[in-house]
Amino acid sequence: MKGWAKSTLVLLIILLLSTIFFALIYRPSDPEAVPDAPLVSFDLRLSLYGIEPAIVQVNQGSLVALNITSVDEDHHFGLMTFGISRWVPANETIEVRFHANLAGNFDYGCLIRAPGHVDEVGTLQVMPRA
């Protein structure tokens, strides 16, 4: 086996094993898992000028619905802690739902790393159960 083929094979095996590892330890929140959780809904607006609102606050245990609108061009919304990664086409609105099962502060925003998109970041504040 040639050197480049061996390196490629090793890289593919590492990629496969890391994917399996993260799939086993990472469990995104399932909005259907807690049907009696209180529903809270927010409208988010993505643009090249930023994201509004910049801070969203919910209580731990809530079912969260985000209505995400792109007001200018395509964006890729991400809230990775809760397993959310969705394209938002220009001038359209999508809805994502998740169970806010973890307390803390979590970044959300556009995952595109190109000029104009880097300032599109907000924070989800999940307040711990009392």
Secondary structure, 3 states (H helix, E strand, C coil): CCHHHHHHHHHHHHHHHHHHHHHHHCCCCCCCCCCCCCEEEEEEEEECCEEECCEEEEECCCEEEEEEEECCCCEEEEEHHHCEEEEECCCCEEEEEEECCCCEEEEEEECCCCCCCCCCEEEEEEECCC
